[in-house]
Amino acid sequence: MNLCTGDLLEARIEAERIVLIPKKKRSRRGRIIKDPLTGLPVLTAGPGAPKLTSKQVAEILADFP
C-alpha cells in the first residue's frame, strides 16, 4: 500500500473485512534534474510539493552528528 508511519487511513467494514484506504496521497518521490540556470544536478519533489527553506534545513542539520 506504500504507507509510512503517520499516514492517515480511512477504515471501513465491507463484507466482514476491514478495508483501510489512505486518506491523502503523498507527493511524488523526489528525482534528480538538471537545473536550467546552473546546469548542475538538483533534487526536485515536483510541482505542488511544499518548499524546503534554509531555516528548515538548518533545524534538521542541528541534530546531525
N, CA, C, O and CB atoms as a CASP TS submission, in Angstrom:
PFRMAT TS
TARGET T0000
AUTHOR 0000-0000-0000
METHOD Language model
MODEL 1
PARENT N/A
ATOM      1  N   MET     1       0.817  -1.205   0.000  1.00  0.00           N
ATOM      2  CA  MET     1       0.000   0.000   0.000  1.00  0.00           C
ATOM      3  C   MET     1       0.852   1.256   0.000  1.00  0.00           C
ATOM      4  O   MET     1       0.314   2.361  -0.068  1.00  0.00           O
ATOM      5  CB  MET     1      -0.925   0.005   1.197  1.00  0.00           C
ATOM      6  N   ASN     2       2.160   1.115   0.075  1.00  0.00           N
ATOM      7  CA  ASN     2       3.067   2.260   0.051  1.00  0.00           C
ATOM      8  C   ASN     2       2.777   3.229   1.199  1.00  0.00           C
ATOM      9  O   ASN     2       2.674   4.436   0.986  1.00  0.00           O
ATOM     10  CB  ASN     2       2.959   2.991  -1.288  1.00  0.00           C
ATOM     11  N   LEU     3       2.647   2.695   2.417  1.00  0.00           N
ATOM     12  CA  LEU     3       2.342   3.505   3.595  1.00  0.00           C
ATOM     13  C   LEU     3       3.599   3.800   4.395  1.00  0.00           C
ATOM     14  O   LEU     3       4.566   3.038   4.369  1.00  0.00           O
ATOM     15  CB  LEU     3       1.314   2.799   4.478  1.00  0.00           C
ATOM     16  N   CYS     4       3.568   4.914   5.102  1.00  0.00           N
ATOM     17  CA  CYS     4       4.649   5.289   6.013  1.00  0.00           C
ATOM     18  C   CYS     4       4.046   5.567   7.387  1.00  0.00           C
ATOM     19  O   CYS     4       2.846   5.809   7.515  1.00  0.00           O
ATOM     20  CB  CYS     4       5.436   6.536   5.481  1.00  0.00           C
ATOM     21  N   THR     5       4.887   5.530   8.400  1.00  0.00           N
ATOM     22  CA  THR     5       4.444   5.841   9.750  1.00  0.00           C
ATOM     23  C   THR     5       3.789   7.219   9.772  1.00  0.00           C
ATOM     24  O   THR     5       4.344   8.181   9.241  1.00  0.00           O
ATOM     25  CB  THR     5       5.628   5.784  10.742  1.00  0.00           C
ATOM     26  N   GLY     6       2.621   7.314  10.378  1.00  0.00           N
ATOM     27  CA  GLY     6       1.923   8.589  10.493  1.00  0.00           C
ATOM     28  C   GLY     6       0.908   8.857   9.401  1.00  0.00           C
ATOM     29  O   GLY     6       0.142   9.814   9.510  1.00  0.00           O
ATOM     30  N   ASP     7       0.871   8.037   8.335  1.00  0.00           N
ATOM     31  CA  ASP     7      -0.127   8.230   7.286  1.00  0.00           C
ATOM     32  C   ASP     7      -1.523   8.026   7.863  1.00  0.00           C
ATOM     33  O   ASP     7      -1.744   7.110   8.656  1.00  0.00           O
ATOM     34  CB  ASP     7       0.122   7.262   6.103  1.00  0.00           C
ATOM     35  N   LEU     8      -2.463   8.878   7.466  1.00  0.00           N
ATOM     36  CA  LEU     8      -3.845   8.755   7.919  1.00  0.00           C
ATOM     37  C   LEU     8      -4.592   7.770   7.030  1.00  0.00           C
ATOM     38  O   LEU     8      -4.404   7.742   5.814  1.00  0.00           O
ATOM     39  CB  LEU     8      -4.549  10.130   7.917  1.00  0.00           C
ATOM     40  N   LEU     9      -5.443   6.962   7.659  1.00  0.00           N
ATOM     41  CA  LEU     9      -6.203   5.956   6.928  1.00  0.00           C
ATOM     42  C   LEU     9      -7.685   6.096   7.215  1.00  0.00           C
ATOM     43  O   LEU     9      -8.085   6.494   8.310  1.00  0.00           O
ATOM     44  CB  LEU     9      -5.724   4.549   7.288  1.00  0.00           C
ATOM     45  N   GLU    10      -8.495   5.764   6.220  1.00  0.00           N
ATOM     46  CA  GLU    10      -9.935   5.638   6.414  1.00  0.00           C
ATOM     47  C   GLU    10     -10.196   4.151   6.606  1.00  0.00           C
ATOM     48  O   GLU    10      -9.698   3.332   5.833  1.00  0.00           O
ATOM     49  CB  GLU    10     -10.765   6.239   5.193  1.00  0.00           C
ATOM     50  N   ALA    11     -10.967   3.792   7.619  1.00  0.00           N
ATOM     51  CA  ALA    11     -11.270   2.387   7.888  1.00  0.00           C
ATOM     52  C   ALA    11     -12.747   2.125   7.607  1.00  0.00           C
ATOM     53  O   ALA    11     -13.619   2.862   8.066  1.00  0.00           O
ATOM     54  CB  ALA    11     -10.916   2.011   9.356  1.00  0.00           C
ATOM     55  N   ARG    12     -13.013   1.065   6.847  1.00  0.00           N
ATOM     56  CA  ARG    12     -14.384   0.660   6.534  1.00  0.00           C
ATOM     57  C   ARG    12     -14.526  -0.835   6.792  1.00  0.00           C
ATOM     58  O   ARG    12     -13.544  -1.577   6.794  1.00  0.00           O
ATOM     59  CB  ARG    12     -14.752   1.007   5.057  1.00  0.00           C
ATOM     60  N   ILE    13     -15.750  -1.255   7.007  1.00  0.00           N
ATOM     61  CA  ILE    13     -16.036  -2.685   7.091  1.00  0.00           C
ATOM     62  C   ILE    13     -16.855  -3.035   5.859  1.00  0.00           C
ATOM     63  O   ILE    13     -17.936  -2.486   5.645  1.00  0.00           O
ATOM     64  CB  ILE    13     -16.799  -3.063   8.430  1.00  0.00           C
ATOM     65  N   GLU    14     -16.332  -3.955   5.050  1.00  0.00           N
ATOM     66  CA  GLU    14     -17.007  -4.402   3.834  1.00  0.00           C
ATOM     67  C   GLU    14     -17.013  -5.923   3.823  1.00  0.00           C
ATOM     68  O   GLU    14     -15.958  -6.556   3.872  1.00  0.00           O
ATOM     69  CB  GLU    14     -16.312  -3.834   2.553  1.00  0.00           C
ATOM     70  N   ALA    15     -18.189  -6.500   3.761  1.00  0.00           N
ATOM     71  CA  ALA    15     -18.332  -7.957   3.696  1.00  0.00           C
ATOM     72  C   ALA    15     -17.500  -8.650   4.770  1.00  0.00           C
ATOM     73  O   ALA    15     -16.749  -9.583   4.486  1.00  0.00           O
ATOM     74  CB  ALA    15     -17.924  -8.467   2.315  1.00  0.00           C
ATOM     75  N   GLU    16     -17.646  -8.184   5.998  1.00  0.00           N
ATOM     76  CA  GLU    16     -16.949  -8.751   7.155  1.00  0.00           C
ATOM     77  C   GLU    16     -15.425  -8.646   7.063  1.00  0.00           C
ATOM     78  O   GLU    16     -14.706  -9.440   7.668  1.00  0.00           O
ATOM     79  CB  GLU    16     -17.336 -10.195   7.316  1.00  0.00           C
ATOM     80  N   ARG    17     -14.937  -7.658   6.300  1.00  0.00           N
ATOM     81  CA  ARG    17     -13.499  -7.385   6.203  1.00  0.00           C
ATOM     82  C   ARG    17     -13.261  -5.942   6.604  1.00  0.00           C
ATOM     83  O   ARG    17     -14.118  -5.081   6.403  1.00  0.00           O
ATOM     84  CB  ARG    17     -12.956  -7.661   4.761  1.00  0.00           C
ATOM     85  N   ILE    18     -12.094  -5.684   7.170  1.00  0.00           N
ATOM     86  CA  ILE    18     -11.685  -4.310   7.450  1.00  0.00           C
ATOM     87  C   ILE    18     -10.877  -3.832   6.251  1.00  0.00           C
ATOM     88  O   ILE    18      -9.889  -4.459   5.869  1.00  0.00           O
ATOM     89  CB  ILE    18     -10.851  -4.206   8.789  1.00  0.00           C
ATOM     90  N   VAL    19     -11.302  -2.718   5.659  1.00  0.00           N
ATOM     91  CA  VAL    19     -10.632  -2.151   4.492  1.00  0.00           C
ATOM     92  C   VAL    19     -10.018  -0.819   4.901  1.00  0.00           C
ATOM     93  O   VAL    19     -10.718   0.060   5.403  1.00  0.00           O
ATOM     94  CB  VAL    19     -11.624  -1.973   3.292  1.00  0.00           C
ATOM     95  N   LEU    20      -8.718  -0.665   4.688  1.00  0.00           N
ATOM     96  CA  LEU    20      -8.013   0.578   5.003  1.00  0.00           C
ATOM     97  C   LEU    20      -7.672   1.296   3.709  1.00  0.00           C
ATOM     98  O   LEU    20      -7.134   0.697   2.778  1.00  0.00           O
ATOM     99  CB  LEU    20      -6.729   0.303   5.834  1.00  0.00           C
ATOM    100  N   ILE    21      -7.991   2.589   3.658  1.00  0.00           N
ATOM    101  CA  ILE    21      -7.739   3.400   2.470  1.00  0.00           C
ATOM    102  C   ILE    21      -6.968   4.637   2.905  1.00  0.00           C
ATOM    103  O   ILE    21      -7.405   5.343   3.814  1.00  0.00           O
ATOM    104  CB  ILE    21      -9.074   3.789   1.743  1.00  0.00           C
ATOM    105  N   PRO    22      -5.818   4.918   2.268  1.00  0.00           N
ATOM    106  CA  PRO    22      -5.080   6.139   2.614  1.00  0.00           C
ATOM    107  C   PRO    22      -5.957   7.361   2.379  1.00  0.00           C
ATOM    108  O   PRO    22      -6.608   7.473   1.340  1.00  0.00           O
ATOM    109  CB  PRO    22      -3.772   6.247   1.788  1.00  0.00           C
ATOM    110  N   LYS    23      -5.975   8.293   3.361  1.00  0.00           N
ATOM    111  CA  LYS    23      -6.806   9.493   3.251  1.00  0.00           C
ATOM    112  C   LYS    23      -6.208  10.527   2.307  1.00  0.00           C
ATOM    113  O   LYS    23      -6.940  11.278   1.662  1.00  0.00           O
ATOM    114  CB  LYS    23      -7.008  10.111   4.618  1.00  0.00           C
ATOM    115  N   LYS    24      -4.906  10.568   2.225  1.00  0.00           N
ATOM    116  CA  LYS    24      -4.266  11.595   1.412  1.00  0.00           C
ATOM    117  C   LYS    24      -3.080  10.969   0.690  1.00  0.00           C
ATOM    118  O   LYS    24      -2.276  10.251   1.284  1.00  0.00           O
ATOM    119  CB  LYS    24      -3.815  12.810   2.285  1.00  0.00           C
ATOM    120  N   LYS    25      -2.995  11.251  -0.576  1.00  0.00           N
ATOM    121  CA  LYS    25      -1.847  10.748  -1.320  1.00  0.00           C
ATOM    122  C   LYS    25      -0.635  11.603  -1.002  1.00  0.00           C
ATOM    123  O   LYS    25      -0.723  12.829  -0.936  1.00  0.00           O
ATOM    124  CB  LYS    25      -2.128  10.739  -2.841  1.00  0.00           C
ATOM    125  N   ARG    26       0.495  10.944  -0.806  1.00  0.00           N
ATOM    126  CA  ARG    26       1.734  11.679  -0.577  1.00  0.00           C
ATOM    127  C   ARG    26       2.231  12.229  -1.903  1.00  0.00           C
ATOM    128  O   ARG    26       1.910  11.720  -2.977  1.00  0.00           O
ATOM    129  CB  ARG    26       2.810  10.775   0.086  1.00  0.00           C
ATOM    130  N   SER    27       3.023  13.280  -1.791  1.00  0.00           N
ATOM    131  CA  SER    27       3.594  13.839  -3.007  1.00  0.00           C
ATOM    132  C   SER    27       4.526  12.826  -3.651  1.00  0.00           C
ATOM    133  O   SER    27       4.981  11.875  -3.016  1.00  0.00           O
ATOM    134  CB  SER    27       4.343  15.151  -2.708  1.00  0.00           C
ATOM    135  N   ARG    28       4.793  13.054  -4.918  1.00  0.00           N
ATOM    136  CA  ARG    28       5.647  12.129  -5.659  1.00  0.00           C
ATOM    137  C   ARG    28       7.026  12.025  -5.054  1.00  0.00           C
ATOM    138  O   ARG    28       7.439  12.872  -4.261  1.00  0.00           O
ATOM    139  CB  ARG    28       5.758  12.558  -7.099  1.00  0.00           C
ATOM    140  N   ARG    29       7.724  10.996  -5.429  1.00  0.00           N
ATOM    141  CA  ARG    29       9.089  10.822  -4.963  1.00  0.00           C
ATOM    142  C   ARG    29       9.980  11.865  -5.623  1.00  0.00           C
ATOM    143  O   ARG    29       9.719  12.334  -6.731  1.00  0.00           O
ATOM    144  CB  ARG    29       9.599   9.393  -5.262  1.00  0.00           C
ATOM    145  N   GLY    30      11.023  12.204  -4.912  1.00  0.00           N
ATOM    146  CA  GLY    30      11.973  13.161  -5.455  1.00  0.00           C
ATOM    147  C   GLY    30      12.746  12.567  -6.625  1.00  0.00           C
ATOM    148  O   GLY    30      12.886  11.349  -6.739  1.00  0.00           O
ATOM    149  N   ARG    31      13.234  13.425  -7.474  1.00  0.00           N
ATOM    150  CA  ARG    31      14.070  12.968  -8.580  1.00  0.00           C
ATOM    151  C   ARG    31      15.128  14.016  -8.862  1.00  0.00           C
ATOM    152  O   ARG    31      14.979  15.185  -8.507  1.00  0.00           O
ATOM    153  CB  ARG    31      13.223  12.686  -9.848  1.00  0.00           C
ATOM    154  N   ILE    32      16.177  13.588  -9.492  1.00  0.00           N
ATOM    155  CA  ILE    32      17.283  14.485  -9.804  1.00  0.00           C
ATOM    156  C   ILE    32      17.090  15.016 -11.217  1.00  0.00           C
ATOM    157  O   ILE    32      16.915  14.257 -12.170  1.00  0.00           O
ATOM    158  CB  ILE    32      18.657  13.763  -9.661  1.00  0.00           C
ATOM    159  N   ILE    33      17.126  16.356 -11.327  1.00  0.00           N
ATOM    160  CA  ILE    33      17.015  17.004 -12.631  1.00  0.00           C
ATOM    161  C   ILE    33      18.197  17.951 -12.811  1.00  0.00           C
ATOM    162  O   ILE    33      18.946  18.209 -11.870  1.00  0.00           O
ATOM    163  CB  ILE    33      15.662  17.772 -12.767  1.00  0.00           C
ATOM    164  N   LYS    34      18.353  18.457 -14.016  1.00  0.00           N
ATOM    165  CA  LYS    34      19.405  19.431 -14.308  1.00  0.00           C
ATOM    166  C   LYS    34      18.826  20.831 -14.125  1.00  0.00           C
ATOM    167  O   LYS    34      17.830  21.181 -14.760  1.00  0.00           O
ATOM    168  CB  LYS    34      19.975  19.239 -15.759  1.00  0.00           C
ATOM    169  N   ASP    35      19.448  21.634 -13.259  1.00  0.00           N
ATOM    170  CA  ASP    35      18.986  22.998 -13.026  1.00  0.00           C
ATOM    171  C   ASP    35      19.160  23.798 -14.311  1.00  0.00           C
ATOM    172  O   ASP    35      20.261  23.840 -14.860  1.00  0.00           O
ATOM    173  CB  ASP    35      19.760  23.662 -11.845  1.00  0.00           C
ATOM    174  N   PRO    36      18.092  24.438 -14.805  1.00  0.00           N
ATOM    175  CA  PRO    36      18.203  25.171 -16.067  1.00  0.00           C
ATOM    176  C   PRO    36      19.134  26.384 -15.989  1.00  0.00           C
ATOM    177  O   PRO    36      19.694  26.801 -17.004  1.00  0.00           O
ATOM    178  CB  PRO    36      16.837  25.621 -16.506  1.00  0.00           C
ATOM    179  N   LEU    37      19.301  26.949 -14.797  1.00  0.00           N
ATOM    180  CA  LEU    37      20.142  28.134 -14.645  1.00  0.00           C
ATOM    181  C   LEU    37      21.621  27.782 -14.523  1.00  0.00           C
ATOM    182  O   LEU    37      22.467  28.388 -15.181  1.00  0.00           O
ATOM    183  CB  LEU    37      19.704  28.926 -13.430  1.00  0.00           C
ATOM    184  N   THR    38      21.928  26.791 -13.671  1.00  0.00           N
ATOM    185  CA  THR    38      23.332  26.457 -13.408  1.00  0.00           C
ATOM    186  C   THR    38      23.829  25.250 -14.187  1.00  0.00           C
ATOM    187  O   THR    38      25.034  25.085 -14.377  1.00  0.00           O
ATOM    188  CB  THR    38      23.524  26.207 -11.947  1.00  0.00           C
ATOM    189  N   GLY    39      22.902  24.401 -14.640  1.00  0.00           N
ATOM    190  CA  GLY    39      23.297  23.176 -15.322  1.00  0.00           C
ATOM    191  C   GLY    39      23.715  22.071 -14.363  1.00  0.00           C
ATOM    192  O   GLY    39      24.098  20.984 -14.796  1.00  0.00           O
ATOM    193  N   LEU    40      23.644  22.340 -13.066  1.00  0.00           N
ATOM    194  CA  LEU    40      24.036  21.355 -12.059  1.00  0.00           C
ATOM    195  C   LEU    40      22.850  20.455 -11.698  1.00  0.00           C
ATOM    196  O   LEU    40      21.698  20.870 -11.824  1.00  0.00           O
ATOM    197  CB  LEU    40      24.579  22.059 -10.797  1.00  0.00           C
ATOM    198  N   PRO    41      23.129  19.216 -11.247  1.00  0.00           N
ATOM    199  CA  PRO    41      22.032  18.350 -10.817  1.00  0.00           C
ATOM    200  C   PRO    41      21.435  18.846  -9.498  1.00  0.00           C
ATOM    201  O   PRO    41      22.162  19.216  -8.576  1.00  0.00           O
ATOM    202  CB  PRO    41      22.521  16.894 -10.668  1.00  0.00           C
ATOM    203  N   VAL    42      20.113  18.847  -9.424  1.00  0.00           N
ATOM    204  CA  VAL    42      19.402  19.252  -8.214  1.00  0.00           C
ATOM    205  C   VAL    42      18.283  18.252  -7.945  1.00  0.00           C
ATOM    206  O   VAL    42      17.822  17.565  -8.856  1.00  0.00           O
ATOM    207  CB  VAL    42      18.833  20.701  -8.351  1.00  0.00           C
ATOM    208  N   LEU    43      17.854  18.177  -6.696  1.00  0.00           N
ATOM    209  CA  LEU    43      16.770  17.288  -6.299  1.00  0.00           C
ATOM    210  C   LEU    43      15.461  18.059  -6.344  1.00  0.00           C
ATOM    211  O   LEU    43      15.380  19.164  -5.806  1.00  0.00           O
ATOM    212  CB  LEU    43      17.018  16.696  -4.884  1.00  0.00           C
ATOM    213  N   THR    44      14.438  17.498  -6.975  1.00  0.00           N
ATOM    214  CA  THR    44      13.129  18.134  -7.030  1.00  0.00           C
ATOM    215  C   THR    44      12.069  17.161  -6.538  1.00  0.00           C
ATOM    216  O   THR    44      12.169  15.955  -6.767  1.00  0.00           O
ATOM    217  CB  THR    44      12.807  18.613  -8.463  1.00  0.00           C
ATOM    218  N   ALA    45      11.060  17.682  -5.866  1.00  0.00           N
ATOM    219  CA  ALA    45       9.936  16.872  -5.409  1.00  0.00           C
ATOM    220  C   ALA    45       8.734  17.051  -6.326  1.00  0.00           C
ATOM    221  O   ALA    45       7.688  16.443  -6.097  1.00  0.00           O
ATOM    222  CB  ALA    45       9.562  17.235  -3.967  1.00  0.00           C
ATOM    223  N   GLY    46       8.864  17.865  -7.347  1.00  0.00           N
ATOM    224  CA  GLY    46       7.792  18.060  -8.307  1.00  0.00           C
ATOM    225  C   GLY    46       6.879  19.215  -7.946  1.00  0.00           C
ATOM    226  O   GLY    46       6.978  19.779  -6.856  1.00  0.00           O
ATOM    227  N   PRO    47       5.988  19.565  -8.865  1.00  0.00           N
ATOM    228  CA  PRO    47       5.073  20.674  -8.619  1.00  0.00           C
ATOM    229  C   PRO    47       4.106  20.350  -7.485  1.00  0.00           C
ATOM    230  O   PRO    47       3.675  19.207  -7.327  1.00  0.00           O
ATOM    231  CB  PRO    47       4.297  21.014  -9.890  1.00  0.00           C
ATOM    232  N   GLY    48       3.774  21.364  -6.705  1.00  0.00           N
ATOM    233  CA  GLY    48       2.838  21.190  -5.605  1.00  0.00           C
ATOM    234  C   GLY    48       3.466  20.699  -4.315  1.00  0.00           C
ATOM    235  O   GLY    48       2.786  20.609  -3.293  1.00  0.00           O
ATOM    236  N   ALA    49       4.751  20.380  -4.346  1.00  0.00           N
ATOM    237  CA  ALA    49       5.430  19.925  -3.127  1.00  0.00           C
ATOM    238  C   ALA    49       5.715  21.130  -2.242  1.00  0.00           C
ATOM    239  O   ALA    49       5.978  22.220  -2.750  1.00  0.00           O
ATOM    240  CB  ALA    49       6.751  19.163  -3.467  1.00  0.00           C
ATOM    241  N   PRO    50       5.667  20.950  -0.924  1.00  0.00           N
ATOM    242  CA  PRO    50       5.982  22.078  -0.044  1.00  0.00           C
ATOM    243  C   PRO    50       7.433  22.509  -0.197  1.00  0.00           C
ATOM    244  O   PRO    50       8.308  21.690  -0.480  1.00  0.00           O
ATOM    245  CB  PRO    50       5.697  21.714   1.415  1.00  0.00           C
ATOM    246  N   LYS    51       7.678  23.788  -0.009  1.00  0.00           N
ATOM    247  CA  LYS    51       9.030  24.337  -0.130  1.00  0.00           C
ATOM    248  C   LYS    51       9.852  23.985   1.101  1.00  0.00           C
ATOM    249  O   LYS    51       9.332  23.966   2.217  1.00  0.00           O
ATOM    250  CB  LYS    51       8.984  25.867  -0.323  1.00  0.00           C
ATOM    251  N   LEU    52      11.119  23.709   0.901  1.00  0.00           N
ATOM    252  CA  LEU    52      12.059  23.451   1.987  1.00  0.00           C
ATOM    253  C   LEU    52      12.934  24.688   2.111  1.00  0.00           C
ATOM    254  O   LEU    52      13.700  25.013   1.204  1.00  0.00           O
ATOM    255  CB  LEU    52      12.920  22.149   1.729  1.00  0.00           C
ATOM    256  N   THR    53      12.816  25.375   3.242  1.00  0.00           N
ATOM    257  CA  THR    53      13.542  26.629   3.427  1.00  0.00           C
ATOM    258  C   THR    53      14.917  26.388   4.039  1.00  0.00           C
ATOM    259  O   THR    53      15.185  25.319   4.587  1.00  0.00           O
ATOM    260  CB  THR    53      12.739  27.583   4.309  1.00  0.00           C
ATOM    261  N   SER    54      15.776  27.384   3.939  1.00  0.00           N
ATOM    262  CA  SER    54      17.105  27.312   4.555  1.00  0.00           C
ATOM    263  C   SER    54      16.984  27.141   6.066  1.00  0.00           C
ATOM    264  O   SER    54      17.785  26.438   6.681  1.00  0.00           O
ATOM    265  CB  SER    54      17.926  28.577   4.225  1.00  0.00           C
ATOM    266  N   LYS    55      15.983  27.785   6.659  1.00  0.00           N
ATOM    267  CA  LYS    55      15.770  27.663   8.104  1.00  0.00           C
ATOM    268  C   LYS    55      15.424  26.218   8.475  1.00  0.00           C
ATOM    269  O   LYS    55      15.933  25.695   9.466  1.00  0.00           O
ATOM    270  CB  LYS    55      14.646  28.621   8.568  1.00  0.00           C
ATOM    271  N   GLN    56      14.566  25.576   7.687  1.00  0.00           N
ATOM    272  CA  GLN    56      14.210  24.189   7.954  1.00  0.00           C
ATOM    273  C   GLN    56      15.430  23.276   7.822  1.00  0.00           C
ATOM    274  O   GLN    56      15.612  22.365   8.631  1.00  0.00           O
ATOM    275  CB  GLN    56      13.099  23.733   7.001  1.00  0.00           C
ATOM    276  N   VAL    57      16.255  23.512   6.818  1.00  0.00           N
ATOM    277  CA  VAL    57      17.469  22.712   6.635  1.00  0.00           C
ATOM    278  C   VAL    57      18.390  22.882   7.837  1.00  0.00           C
ATOM    279  O   VAL    57      18.948  21.904   8.335  1.00  0.00           O
ATOM    280  CB  VAL    57      18.203  23.114   5.329  1.00  0.00           C
ATOM    281  N   ALA    58      18.554  24.118   8.307  1.00  0.00           N
ATOM    282  CA  ALA    58      19.409  24.377   9.472  1.00  0.00           C
ATOM    283  C   ALA    58      18.879  23.642  10.706  1.00  0.00           C
ATOM    284  O   ALA    58      19.660  23.091  11.482  1.00  0.00           O
ATOM    285  CB  ALA    58      19.495  25.896   9.752  1.00  0.00           C
ATOM    286  N   GLU    59      17.549  23.632  10.891  1.00  0.00           N
ATOM    287  CA  GLU    59      16.954  22.926  12.028  1.00  0.00           C
ATOM    288  C   GLU    59      17.170  21.419  11.925  1.00  0.00           C
ATOM    289  O   GLU    59      17.452  20.760  12.926  1.00  0.00           O
ATOM    290  CB  GLU    59      15.458  23.232  12.118  1.00  0.00           C
ATOM    291  N   ILE    60      17.041  20.883  10.736  1.00  0.00           N
ATOM    292  CA  ILE    60      17.260  19.447  10.527  1.00  0.00           C
ATOM    293  C   ILE    60      18.715  19.086  10.803  1.00  0.00           C
ATOM    294  O   ILE    60      19.000  18.083  11.457  1.00  0.00           O
ATOM    295  CB  ILE    60      16.872  19.037   9.087  1.00  0.00           C
ATOM    296  N   LEU    61      19.628  19.903  10.304  1.00  0.00           N
ATOM    297  CA  LEU    61      21.056  19.613  10.451  1.00  0.00           C
ATOM    298  C   LEU    61      21.580  19.900  11.854  1.00  0.00           C
ATOM    299  O   LEU    61      22.673  19.452  12.199  1.00  0.00           O
ATOM    300  CB  LEU    61      21.845  20.415   9.447  1.00  0.00           C
ATOM    301  N   ALA    62      20.831  20.634  12.667  1.00  0.00           N
ATOM    302  CA  ALA    62      21.282  20.947  14.027  1.00  0.00           C
ATOM    303  C   ALA    62      21.463  19.679  14.861  1.00  0.00           C
ATOM    304  O   ALA    62      22.320  19.643  15.743  1.00  0.00           O
ATOM    305  CB  ALA    62      20.283  21.885  14.714  1.00  0.00           C
ATOM    306  N   ASP    63      20.674  18.646  14.597  1.00  0.00           N
ATOM    307  CA  ASP    63      20.770  17.385  15.333  1.00  0.00           C
ATOM    308  C   ASP    63      21.690  16.380  14.653  1.00  0.00           C
ATOM    309  O   ASP    63      21.898  15.285  15.174  1.00  0.00           O
ATOM    310  CB  ASP    63      19.396  16.779  15.499  1.00  0.00           C
ATOM    311  N   PHE    64      22.237  16.730  13.514  1.00  0.00           N
ATOM    312  CA  PHE    64      23.082  15.802  12.756  1.00  0.00           C
ATOM    313  C   PHE    64      24.463  15.721  13.394  1.00  0.00           C
ATOM    314  O   PHE    64      25.060  16.741  13.737  1.00  0.00           O
ATOM    315  CB  PHE    64      23.195  16.242  11.273  1.00  0.00           C
ATOM    316  N   PRO    65      24.966  14.499  13.550  1.00  0.00           N
ATOM    317  CA  PRO    65      26.287  14.370  14.210  1.00  0.00           C
ATOM    318  C   PRO    65      27.343  15.012  13.436  1.00  0.00           C
ATOM    319  O   PRO    65      28.504  14.997  13.844  1.00  0.00           O
ATOM    320  CB  PRO    65      26.655  12.947  14.431  1.00  0.00           C
TER
END
